[in-house]
Every structure is written in C-alpha cells, then in structure tokens.
Amino acid sequence: MPYVVTEACIRCKYMDCVEVCPVDCFYEGENMLVINPDECIDCGVCEPECPAEAIVSDSDPRAEKWTEVNREFSGKWPNLTHKTDVPADADEWKNKTDKADLFSDKAGQG
C-alpha cells in the first residue's frame, strides 16, 4: 500500500517528506507534491514528517480521490529529491480544508 498526498498539501508544500524519502518518489507540482505509487515502498517515514498531515496510506478514506491524482501527475511533474523553499504563506494554508478547487495541474520547479 503506497502513500498518497492529499489536498491538505495544496498551497503548503513543506517538503519535509522529501528529505526523508529513501526512494525519491515525490514529484512537484505548482502548488502541491504527489507520490509515485509505483516507486513508493510503503516505508511510512514521510507521513509523520508532514506538518500539514497531507500524507496518508492509500487505504485511508481521505486518499480515495487523490490516489489517481498522485499516479497521473507523478508521471508528468518533475522529480523532487531535496527540500527547496517553502511557499512564504504555507503556514497560513496549513490548517485550511477543502482546498481541492485550488489544485493546479502545472508542474513545479523540481
């Protein structure tokens, strides 16, 4: 069971998860990260590192509508192997809910 990045990541992109991932399975979009489910080894080290609690197991009900988003966009966005600058307003967005409408399909910097 791979892990999934949910809408809680949108506009936060803290990237603490990227620093601990042993297989570099994170990919960067303009305003969120995703996990490639074929590369994730289900080690779980990323989940507790996320300040926004945006990473869940694919068996978690919150993952349902984001599993396919992770699969699709991890094939389109650049791979992220190290933490980069966090958005200046990340803390303002961390605890907001219902951010799905803010999702951008544009690639990040990688």
Rosetta silent file (secondary structure, phi, psi, omega in degrees, C-alpha in Angstrom):
SEQUENCE: MPYVVTEACIRCKYMDCVEVCPVDCFYEGENMLVINPDECIDCGVCEPECPAEAIVSDSDPRAEKWTEVNREFSGKWPNLTHKTDVPADADEWKNKTDKADLFSDKAGQG
SCORE:     score description
SCORE:     0.000 S_00000001
   1 L     0.000  108.852  178.477    0.000    0.000    0.000 S_00000001
   2 L   -75.781  167.058  176.198    1.722    3.182   -1.128 S_00000001
   3 E   -91.953  158.187 -174.471    1.220    6.528    0.486 S_00000001
   4 E  -132.356  138.212  173.144   -0.816    9.319   -1.104 S_00000001
   5 E   -91.401  128.921 -177.378   -0.544   13.103   -0.881 S_00000001
   6 L  -102.809 -179.173 -177.360   -3.972   14.647   -0.337 S_00000001
   7 H   -61.571  -15.853  178.355   -5.409   18.116   -0.844 S_00000001
   8 H   -61.827  -19.841  178.925   -4.039   19.203    2.546 S_00000001
   9 H   -77.668  -23.119 -175.248   -0.712   19.746    0.738 S_00000001
  10 L   -57.698  127.884  179.072   -2.154   22.329   -1.636 S_00000001
  11 L    72.262    4.230  177.619   -0.531   25.731   -1.087 S_00000001
  12 L  -104.609  -64.311  178.505    1.690   24.319    1.705 S_00000001
  13 L    47.700   54.745 -179.481    4.400   22.182    0.090 S_00000001
  14 L   -65.449  -34.116  175.446    6.530   21.957    3.225 S_00000001
  15 L    70.026   11.064  174.290    8.717   19.244    1.660 S_00000001
  16 H   -60.370  -32.686 -179.988    9.906   17.746    4.948 S_00000001
  17 H   -62.064  -37.624 -178.260    8.658   14.463    3.463 S_00000001
  18 H   -63.550  -38.256 -178.046   11.059   14.747    0.534 S_00000001
  19 H   -63.153  -30.632 -175.204   14.047   14.935    2.860 S_00000001
  20 H  -100.187   -9.736 -176.623   13.300   11.569    4.479 S_00000001
  21 L   -68.415  120.264 -178.212   12.117    9.567    1.466 S_00000001
  22 L   -77.640  -11.755 -176.602   14.642    6.789    0.775 S_00000001
  23 L  -120.658    8.908  176.499   13.462    6.213   -2.805 S_00000001
  24 L    50.799   54.036 -176.849   12.853    9.779   -4.074 S_00000001
  25 L  -100.026   14.388  178.947    9.257    9.109   -5.091 S_00000001
  26 E   -94.537  143.015  179.742    7.979   12.703   -4.693 S_00000001
  27 E  -129.959  144.054 -171.118    7.086   14.880   -7.662 S_00000001
  28 E  -108.126  124.615  171.048    6.451   18.607   -7.602 S_00000001
  29 E   -99.336  177.619 -179.140    3.511   20.490   -8.976 S_00000001
  30 L   -57.588  -40.891 -176.237    2.986   24.218   -8.919 S_00000001
  31 L  -132.370   14.912  173.801    1.160   24.135   -5.581 S_00000001
  32 L  -162.442  169.389  175.463    1.436   20.595   -4.178 S_00000001
  33 E  -109.129  159.645  172.218    3.501   17.415   -4.195 S_00000001
  34 E  -136.293  163.068  177.790    2.484   13.909   -5.222 S_00000001
  35 E  -112.662  134.253  174.741    3.904   10.429   -4.660 S_00000001
  36 L   -78.629  114.228 -175.412    4.510    7.985   -7.471 S_00000001
  37 L   -67.177  -21.118  178.649    2.683    4.854   -6.235 S_00000001
  38 L   -81.042  -17.315  179.684    4.879    2.564   -8.332 S_00000001
  39 L  -100.842  -24.804 -178.472    8.025    3.925   -6.667 S_00000001
  40 L   -64.946  131.749 -179.582    6.746    4.213   -3.087 S_00000001
  41 L  -101.147   10.214  175.477    7.969    1.309   -0.949 S_00000001
  42 L    60.604   36.194  179.950    5.385    1.911    1.787 S_00000001
  43 L   -78.530  -26.700  176.058    8.012    2.576    4.439 S_00000001
  44 L    82.027    2.494 -177.586    5.875    5.305    6.027 S_00000001
  45 L   -68.982  -22.530 -178.673    8.701    7.640    7.039 S_00000001
  46 L   -75.224  -35.052 -173.075    7.151   10.542    5.115 S_00000001
  47 H   -55.429  -51.023 -178.436    3.761   10.514    6.853 S_00000001
  48 H   -73.143  -13.670 -179.051    4.813   11.810   10.296 S_00000001
  49 H   -80.703  -16.150 -175.183    7.111   14.416    8.741 S_00000001
  50 L   -80.507  112.734  179.180    4.295   16.333    7.047 S_00000001
  51 L   -64.579  -24.219 -179.233    3.273   19.378    9.148 S_00000001
  52 L   -91.055   -1.536 -177.550    0.010   19.635    7.193 S_00000001
  53 L    53.750   42.824 -176.422   -0.835   15.940    7.729 S_00000001
  54 L   -90.622   -9.343 -176.403   -1.345   15.665    3.978 S_00000001
  55 E  -105.602  126.553 -179.791    0.176   12.198    3.539 S_00000001
  56 E  -136.887  161.290  174.326   -1.941    9.122    4.210 S_00000001
  57 E   -67.988  150.639 -179.211   -1.895    5.448    3.332 S_00000001
  58 L   -67.523   -8.880  175.476   -3.853    4.592    0.194 S_00000001
  59 L   -87.069   -9.874  178.749   -6.216    2.572    2.401 S_00000001
  60 L   -73.827  136.171 -179.849   -7.252    5.735    4.269 S_00000001
  61 H   -57.161  -27.995  178.426  -10.621    7.118    3.085 S_00000001
  62 H   -68.120  -18.050 -178.343   -9.025   10.558    2.580 S_00000001
  63 H   -82.079  -19.655 -170.318   -6.803    9.057   -0.122 S_00000001
  64 L   -47.102  -56.230 -176.049   -9.636    7.858   -2.330 S_00000001
  65 L   -83.003   -5.428 -179.065   -9.982   10.813   -4.672 S_00000001
  66 L  -104.224  -10.661 -179.983   -6.255   11.680   -4.560 S_00000001
  67 H   -60.101  -47.408 -179.678   -4.779    8.285   -5.443 S_00000001
  68 H   -69.528  -33.784  176.102   -5.324    8.780   -9.169 S_00000001
  69 H   -61.266  -44.435  178.030   -4.095   12.391   -8.985 S_00000001
  70 H   -61.152  -45.518 -179.437   -0.840   11.120   -7.464 S_00000001
  71 H   -62.757  -49.985 -176.309   -0.479    8.452  -10.136 S_00000001
  72 H   -63.295  -49.262 -172.023   -1.253   10.752  -13.054 S_00000001
  73 H   -82.565  -18.276  173.113    0.815   13.753  -12.062 S_00000001
  74 H   -68.648  -18.816  175.644    3.839   11.841  -10.799 S_00000001
  75 L   -88.316   -7.053 -177.210    4.207   10.860  -14.459 S_00000001
  76 L  -116.350  -30.429 -174.713    4.052   14.482  -15.622 S_00000001
  77 L   -92.958  159.677 -179.858    5.759   16.578  -12.955 S_00000001
  78 L   -72.103  145.866  177.502    9.498   16.760  -12.162 S_00000001
  79 E   -68.955  143.404 -179.332   11.001   14.503   -9.527 S_00000001
  80 E  -120.612  119.792 -175.436   11.963   16.205   -6.287 S_00000001
  81 L  -112.577   -5.990  177.955   14.932   14.777   -4.392 S_00000001
  82 L  -150.540  156.749 -178.805   15.633   17.510   -1.856 S_00000001
  83 L   -69.273  135.486  175.499   13.758   20.150    0.074 S_00000001
  84 L  -118.613 -169.951 -177.855   13.523   23.537   -1.596 S_00000001
  85 L   -62.076  134.052  176.911   11.986   26.821   -0.476 S_00000001
  86 L   -83.687  142.524  177.469    8.603   26.506    1.168 S_00000001
  87 L   -53.324  139.970 -176.836    5.927   28.958   -0.007 S_00000001
  88 L   -58.313  -30.269 -177.844    6.015   32.119    2.120 S_00000001
  89 L  -102.580   20.410 -177.408    2.345   31.708    3.049 S_00000001
  90 H   -57.072  -43.309 -178.442    2.476   27.949    3.774 S_00000001
  91 H   -63.541  -31.155  178.595    1.627   28.361    7.456 S_00000001
  92 H   -68.385  -29.045 -177.388   -1.486   30.348    6.544 S_00000001
  93 H   -94.821  -13.797 -172.027   -2.725   27.450    4.384 S_00000001
  94 L   -52.928  -45.566 -174.460   -1.672   24.555    6.630 S_00000001
  95 L  -100.950    8.728  178.023   -4.920   24.097    8.541 S_00000001
  96 L   -79.046  148.229  179.691   -7.358   25.120    5.825 S_00000001
  97 L  -114.635  174.162  177.920   -9.656   22.443    4.462 S_00000001
  98 L    53.443   54.835 -178.577  -11.486   21.955    1.172 S_00000001
  99 L  -100.106    5.391 -175.338   -8.599   23.141   -0.984 S_00000001
 100 H   -55.766  -35.699 -179.545   -9.280   20.807   -3.927 S_00000001
 101 H   -66.961  -15.361 -179.946  -10.557   23.667   -6.091 S_00000001
 102 H   -90.468   -4.590 -178.841   -7.129   25.318   -5.772 S_00000001
 103 L   -57.131  133.008  176.197   -5.315   22.327   -7.312 S_00000001
 104 L  -113.688  134.086  178.029   -3.070   23.286  -10.231 S_00000001
 105 L   -87.643    4.063  179.270   -2.041   20.754  -12.859 S_00000001
 106 L   -75.933  146.731  179.606    1.029   22.838  -13.748 S_00000001
 107 E   -73.329  153.086  173.889    4.455   21.428  -12.993 S_00000001
 108 L   -90.115 -166.917 -177.433    6.691   22.792  -10.270 S_00000001
 109 L   -78.810  -29.910 -178.810   10.409   23.552  -10.498 S_00000001
 110 L    77.435    0.000    0.000   11.660   20.113   -9.497 S_00000001
